[in-house]
Each structure stands twice: as C-alpha cells, then as structure tokens.
Amino acid sequence: MSPFPGPRSSLAMLWAYVRDPLTCMVPLAETWGDTFTIPGNPPIVLTGHPEGIRAIYAARPETLTPANTDLGVFIGDTSLILVGGERHKRLRRLLMPPFHGARMRAYGRLIQSLVREHTRSWTPGRTVSVHQTATDLSLDVILQAVFGVRDPERMARLARLLTDVVHGITPAIAMFPALRRELGGFGPYAAFRRRQVALHEALDALIAEARGMEPGDDILSLLVHAQAEDGRPLTDEELRDQLLLLVVAGHETTAIAVAWALHALGLPENAGVAERLRAELDALGPDPDPAVVDEHPWLRAVCDETLRRYPGAPAPAPRRLLAPLELMGRTVPEGTAVAAAIGLVHFREELYPEPMAFRPERFLERKFSPFEFIPFGGGARRCLGAALAGYEMRLVVAELVRRFRTTPARPGPDPGKVRAANVGPRYGVPVVVDEVRSSDRPGSPAS
C-alpha cells in the first residue's frame, strides 16, 4: 500500500487531464500535497518536489522497470523506454554517441534551410498554422538527419506512412488496451495495424540498405555500424524500434514545443519578450552561424521558459519499483510505480515566482537543478534525443522570429489538448503573416 494518500479514482485524474492537460496536477497538489498517489494497477506515486524527483532519478536503474509495457504495441517491445536492466544499459551505450550535443551541430544548416523551405508559403496576409508547419518541418528533419533519406519521392512516401501511424495512435487506443481489437479488419485499431505493417516494411528496407553501405553522417547510418563492447551490433528489430521511438517521441514533441513558443511570443503581455528576441537575433546578422544562434542567451531563456510553462506531459514514463524506495521520508513499497511530475515541479511558486506567467528572464537570473527543471526527464532515463530536440527547437524558433512578423489569428490563451502522448496547442497556433523579413525572398524587406 502506498504511504502517500491521493484521489480515490484514477478516472477523475484522467478526466482532469483531458480537460486541463497543462495544469491539471496543480489543484491535486493543493489538496494532497506535492507527493500523492493515483490509484491503479499499479498505483503511481507522483512527486513534484525536487527532493522526491532526486530520489527517483538517483535510484539504481535495475530497481526500476516500465510501469506500462503495452506501449510496445505502438513503438516496439525493444524500444529504449520499455526495456530495463542490462538490455537498457547496452542499448543506451550504443545509441548515445550519435546524439551527443556536439554531433547535433552538424545538422544546423540543414534545419535552417528546411525552415526556409517550409515557410515559402508564408506570404503577407496569409493565415498559417505554426503547429502544422513545425510538424511537417520536424518530420523532414527526422527523414534527412536521422533516416538519411534525401530522395523527394521516397521522403514523401515515408512521411505519409509515419504521419498515418503517429496520428493512428489515438488517445482512446493509447489509454484503453481493451479497444485494441482488429474486429475483422474494421475500426481504428485495425486501420492502425495496417499502417504499422507498411511502415515496418519501409523501415526494414532502409535498415537493410544502410547495412550494405559505408557509414554516412545520418543517425541511422551511425547506429547501424555501432557495436557494443562484445562486438554485437543492434539487431534489425532494435534499430526499427528505436527509429519508431524517435518519430513518436521526437518529431511531434519538438513541433509542439515550437508551436507553444510562438503562441507565448504572440500573447500581448509578452510583446516585450518577442521584440527583445527579434532585436537580439537581428544583431547576429542576416545569415548567422547555427552555433552562434544556438548559444544565444535570450533565445535559450525563451525556449526553456516555453518548455517549463507548457510541459509536454504532466508525468511521463512512470516506473514500477522492483525494490522499496525511500521517497520524501517514507518507504514506497516494491510493486508501486513512481514518476517525476513535470506538471507540478515546473509550477512550484518557490522555484518559479508567478509560475503561470511567461518570464524567460528567470532562466538568466539563476540556474535550475536537474531536479527542478526537467523537460526531458532525468537520471538513467533522460530523453536520449534531448540534445537534438533542444537544438532544433532553438534554431526553428530563431528562424521564424527573424524572418516573419505575425499576429495571432486567434488571440488569447490556449488550454492545450491531449495529442496521443503529448499536450499540444488546442487550436494549432494560427497566425496571420504581417511581414516577411527574409532577404532571400524577391521584393521582401531585408532584415
């Protein structure tokens, strides 16, 4: 039995999450404190206290296992987030080198050029969706930088397959395993399975091609040729599952983060933040080096504040305990699940005064610990693609702010919406393009 009290029904928590996915945990903490239990099988102890989060992240990896492995239906049973023990250690060692921060800088110019390509339709007077543009752009980054696909026809086919599979993971079939029935080929789950089979075949073909070629600079090529200490490479199944994980956990989350940033910058109360960002980016020149852009302090502060204020999930990837864990002065028994509650710690008043306000300067005024600011998780389970996701977000936001002036087409706050495993803008952040400031467009003002 959990030593921490909490609400009696997990359905109440689910309903609160659907209604208010961004801040649904704040009222619960007001009632139950910053560490409480959500009933279920297993029950989950959620903590939004930095010391509680430290205890979870510092726990020996072999004492934690995924609380919900049925996600393997969507992303593969050997996906990094679903395996534990020695297999997790081996996979992480093999996967880490291509995702090193320094390695990401090789993709800077590619990301900048893809922004220009995906915003060619952003002409004055037109209403566009930031979320849709960022989603298409992020998918192309994965296709080229991760998969190494450059042929337009093949990119289009893979993009279609990937999008169909990601969109096929509806909240209903993601949250309720009982709905995963093929029903003689009819229904949403049967449609998902057909798309999944087609995608697996396409990814298997990519892997086979990469195995027969010399190492290139894309991440798939580097992973194909990676070897563990015992000389064993990743199997085809392991490779395919990690590629699927990158798509499901990577492209949508990065696109959502970009959309939330543009949403926040478009709010009237944040006009000063947006103008300062535009002015400081303009000072870098008309074609700044990606590394210089990436290191810009105010840009980093704006992006970090976006990730704080608009958490992608309130408490992702709970882990079931294989041994008791000391947490906030109490012993959580074996068999209980634990999770770091991003949706609580990011709104702690003593850490982030006026937590619902968008104040990037807080990230210049102090440095937050890895138990206070956790957009990518932490410990042995910290998101492997964090470096690429953060790098891509900063470059895309910078390019959009430098090249365009826009006005929100739907002014006011956005409550958010559950999108598969993520929380994105409910309305897609539609904006009206007021001015094209890019010097590479005929007849447009130079920056």
N, C-alpha and C positions, 0 to 999 in steps of 0.2 A: 504494500500500500504506500502511495506517495506521502512524504511528510509535509507536502505543501498543499493547502486547500485550493479550491478553484470552482469555477461554474459546474453545475451538475450535468449539463448537457453539451456534448460536442456539436450538436445541431445548432444550438444557439450561437456558438462560436463561428460555425460555417456561415450562418445567416448574416452575422455581423460583418464577416469578411466580404461577402458578396455585396452588401450594402455600402460598406465603407472600407475598401481594401487597404487604403493608405494608413489610416489612423485607428483601425478597429481595436487595437490592443490597448490603447490609452485608457478608455473607460474601464476595461477589465483590471488594469493595474491600479486604478483609483479605488476599486472595490477590494481586490485581493492582494495588492502589493506588487512589487516588481518581479517576484518569482511565484508562479502559480501553476496549477495542474489542469490540463484539458483532459477529460475522461476519454477513454477509447481503448483500443486493443492494438498496441499497448497504450497506457496513459502517457501523456507527454508533459514533462516539466519544462516550462518556458521561463527563461530568465532574461530580464533587461538590465540587470545590474552588472557593471563591469567586472566585479569580482566573481560573480557567478559565471559570466562568459569566460573569464580567465580559467576557471576550473574545468570547463568543458573543453576549451582549446588545448589545455595543458595535459589532459587525460591521456594515458598511454593509448595509442591508436588501436592496439589489439584488444582493448576493453570496450570498444565501440563498434557497432555494426549498423548498417542502414535499417531504419525502422520500417521502411516500406520498400520492399524489393519488387513489388508488382509493376513498378515503372519500367522494369526490364522489357515489358511488352512493347513499350514505345521506343526506348533508346538502346535496348540490348542488354543481356544479362551480364556481359563483361565490361559494361560502362564503368568508368573510374569511380563515379559517385555511388555505385551499387555494390562494389566489391570491398572486401576488408582484408585484414591480416597481411600475410606475406605477398599475396597477389596484388593488393593495393600498393604496397611498397615498391614492388617490381615495376608495375605499370607506371607509377608516378616517376620513378627514376628514368624510365625510358622516354616518357612524354615531356619531361621538364625542359631539356635543352632547347628544342625549337621555340619554346615560349619564353625564353629568357628576355628580360627587358631590352637588352642591347640588340638582340636579334630582331625585335619588333621594328626598330628604326629603319630596317631595310625596306619596309613597306610604306614609308611615309609619302613618297612621291606618288605611289600608286593610289593611296587613299585620296590625296588631294586631287589627282586627275579624275578619279571616279566621282568626286563631289561635283566637279565641273560638268562631267558627262550627264549626271543625273539631275542637274538643275538647269539644263539648257531650255527647258520649257517654262522656267520661272521668268516670265516676262511681265512688265509693268501692267497692273490692273487685273492680273490673273489670280484666282484663288487656288491655293495648292495645299495639300496635306503634308505637314512636316513628317508625321509618323510614317506615312506611306513612302515618301521619298527616302527617308532614312532606312526603312525596311528593305527596299529594293537595293539601295546602296550597300548596306551591310551584307546582304546576300552576295553581291558581286565581290566584295572584299573576301568573303569565305571562298567563293568559287576560284578566284585568282590566287590569293595569297595562301590559302590553306590547301585547296584541292589542286592547284596548278593548272586549271583549265582556262585557256585563253580563246579557243575557237568559239566564235559567236553563236553558231548553231548549237553546239554542244552545251554552252553556257545556258542558253535559253531552255533547252530540254531539262537540264539538271535543276535549273531554277524553278521550273514548273513542278518537277517531282518533289523537290524539297519543300516548296510552299504548300503543295497539296497535303504532304504528310504533317507538317507543322500545324496547319490550320485544321487538319483532321483530328488533332488531339483536343477535343472539346472539353470544357470543364466537367461536363457530365460523365464522359467515359474516363476522364483522368481521375475523378474523385470517387466514382462508384464502380468497382470491379464487376458488380452484378450486371451492369449494362454492356459488358464486353462479350456480346454474343453475336455470331455471324448470321444467325437466323436465315439460313439457306441463301446467303448472298445478298440479303436486303438489310437496310438500316445503316446508321452512321459508322458502327464498328466494322461491318463488312466492307464498306467503302474505304475506310482507313486501311484495312489489311491489304486490299488490292493495291492501293497506292504504295504501301510499305514494301510489298514484294517487288514492285517495279523499281523503287528506289534502291533496294538492296542489290538488285541485279546491276544497276548502273554504277553503284559504288564498288562492287566487286570487280567490275571491268576496269575501273580506274586504278584500283589497287594492283591488279594483275599487270597493267601497263607500267605502273611505277616500279614494280619489282624487276621488270626487264630493262630498265633504263639506268643510266648513271645518275647519282644524286644531283638534284637541282636545288633551287632556292625556295621552293614552296614547302609548306609544313608537311604535307603528305609524303613527299619525297624523302624528307629528313627522317620521318617516322618509319618509313619502310626499311631504311638502311640502319636504323638504330638497333643496337644489340645490348643485352644485359651482360653482367659480369660473367655469366656462364656461357655466353656466346649465342643465347637464344634470342631471336628477333620477336617482334609482335606477330601473332597469328593473324590470318585474314579476318577472322571474326573479331578479334580485339581491335584491329585497325578500323574496321567498319563501325563498330560500336562507339569508338572514340570520335570518329568523324560525325556520326549522328549526334553525339552529345554536344559537340562544338556547334552544330547547327541549331539544335533545340535550345541549348542553354546559352548560346553565344549571339547568334545574329539578331534574334528578337529582343534580347535584353539590351544590347547595345543600341539598337534602333529606338527602343523605348526611352533609354537614358537621354539620347539626343533630343527626342521629341519633348521630354519633360524640361530639358534645359531651355529650349526655345519657348515653351509655354511660360516658364517662370520669367524669362527675359522680356516677354511681351506684356506682362501684367503692369498696369500703370504705376503701382507702388515700387516697381523695380526698374523704372526708366533710367534712374541714375546708374544702376549697375550695368545696364546694357550700353549706355553711352560711354561709360568708362572703359568697358571691354572693347568697344569698337574703336575708340580713340587710341588705346594702347596697342591694339593689333595693327591699326593703320601705321603706327610709328615703326613697325617692323619692316615696312617697305611693301612694294606691290607683289613680290613673289618670295615670301620668307621661307627660309630653310625649315623643313618639318621639325628638326631637332630644336630649333630656336623657339618655334611656336609651342611645342610640347612642354618646354620648360618655363613658359611664361607664368609668373606667379598668380596674376589675377585670373587668367584663364583656368588654371588649376583650381583656384579657390571657387570659381563659379561652378565648375564641373563637380567638385567634391561636395559643394553645398546642394547641388541637384541630387546627387546620389544619397545624401543624408535626408533631405526633405521629402524625396519621393522614392522610398525604398521599393526595390523590385518585388520583394515578397516579405511578409511580416516575420516569418520564422522558418526559413528554408531548411531542407535536408535534416530532419530530426534523426538522432542516432539512438539505437537501443543499447542499453548497458549490458555488458557481459560480466560485469563485476560491480559491486557497490561504488558509488561516487560521493565524496564529500562536497557538498554544494551549499554555500551560504550558511554554514554551521549545522547543517543537517545531513543525514545519510540517505541518499536516494538509492533504493534497492535495485539489485540486478533484475533485468526484465523491463524496467521502466525506460521510456525514451526521454531524451533531453535535447533541447535546442536553444541556440542563442537567438533572442528575439530582437531582430533588427528594428522591428516596428515599435519597440519600446526604448531601447538604448539611444536611438537617434532622436528621440523626443524628450530626453531627460532634461528637465529645467536647469539643474545644477551644472550640467555639461554644456548645454546649448540654450542660453537665456533667450526667451521668446522663441521657443522651438518651432512654432508654426510660421514664423517669419523667414523670408529668404534673405540671409545675411552672409554672403561669401566672405566678408572680412573676418569672420570668426576663425577661418582656416589660416589667416595670416597673423592673427593675434596669439594663437597658441597651437601647439602640436598635440593631436589627439592620439591616445594609445591604440594599439590593435585590438583592444577590448572595448573601446569607446566608439570607434568609427569602423564599421565592419561591412561595407557594401559588398565585399567579395568573400565574406566568411573569414575563417582564420584557422590557425593550427595546421595539422597534417591534412586537413580537408579544404584549405583555402583554394578558391577557384583557380584552376590551372591557367585559364585564359585571361586572368585579371590584367596582365600587362598589355595584351593585345586590345582588350575591351576598353581600358582606360585611354590608351594611346589613340585608338580610333575615335573614341568619343571626343577627345580634346581637339583633334585635327578637324573633324567634321563640324563641330560647333564653331571653331575659329573660322573656317571657310565660309560657312553660312552667314555669320555675323559680318565678316569683312566684305562679302560680295553683295549682300542684299540689305535693304531696309524693308521691313514688313509691318503690317498692322494685323492684330488678331481679328479673324473673321467671326469669331465667337468669343467676345470679351468675357472676362470673369473667371473664377476658379473652375477647376476640373476635378471632380470627385474620384476619378480613376475607375478602372474597370478590370476585372479579372480576365486575363487572356492566357488560357492554358495554365502554365505555372508562374506567370508573371503578372504584375499590375501595371497596366499601361494607361495612357490618357483615354478617357471615355470617348472623346469627340475627335481624336486624331490630330489635334492642334492645327486646325485650318488657319491659314494666314493669307492676307492679300498682299501681293508684291507691290510695294510703292516705288522702289528704285533699284535698279541693277547697277551695282557699283564696280563690277568687274571690268578691268581694262581689256580683257580678251574677247569682248563682245562688240561687234561693229555698232557704232553710234551710241554706246553707253558711256557714261562719265568715267573717267579714270579715277582710280582710288588715290 
